[in-house]
Amino acid sequence: MRTPLIAGNWKMNKTVEQARALVAEMLPGLQTVSAVERVLCPPFTALMPISAMLVGTEIGLGAQNMHWEAQGAFTGEVSPAMIKEFCQYVIIGHSERRTYFGETDQTVNKKVHAALSNQLIPIVCVGETLEENEAGRTAEVVARQVCDGLKDVPKDQATKLVIAYEPVWAIGTGRAASGEVANRVLAEIIRPALAGLFDTPTAQQIRILYGGSVTAGNAQEFFGQPEIDGALVGGASLKAAEFVNIVAAAAK
Ligand code: PEP
């Protein structure tokens, strides 16, 4: 059995004051749903104050990005050890980082290794663009992102990984994939790629999330699918009641 996981990606939203107010609003609701692993990923500046608010709860904290080097002359970057001071999770290779900041499968791979060797749980994002989807290239692109992004990860570390399948055309567009289509990508592309990298029993233990315009209204459609183990939620994670309702849907 894979424990469902819901992670909220706040992207570049919320000052510290606003972040504190949002967490205060959602915390009581989030704490009522213990069967689901719950993770908040605020911007870097809010990690320290939010980690203080989460002490004594079972709510996890994640960063939205990370550099792979331990330290040094990398202006503007944040190291694994710095993130580890506050977080248990880190989002790696989000499509917005791939599109706007030049992330590649190779930088994703370096970050995955750095996260695992610093005992951080990487939430590794994969997904095809609209153009790739319409050209019938989803399988090729997603399998490559999984295989190259996770290259040389040791099998005994693999079950700590979390994959998020986020078709780029569904992110922030209000145009979610259907549960059935997303499930098919997980069943026919991602899990077989994981089995090829590791082995079938290991692949069966790795959690795979769906992301892309998940709301409280459509969450059940995804969580009812056998391969989908939760969601990476963007816009809807900035609304307390909506996010709590998505978490509650994952518990059913
Ligand atoms: C995301 O940022 O990972 C995401 C899925 O965004 P949204 O839910 O807003 O589509």
Residues whose N, C-alpha, C, O or C-beta is under 5 A from the ligand:
A	BS01	PEP	N9 A170 I171 G172 T173 G211 G212 S213 V214 L232 V233 G234 G235 A236
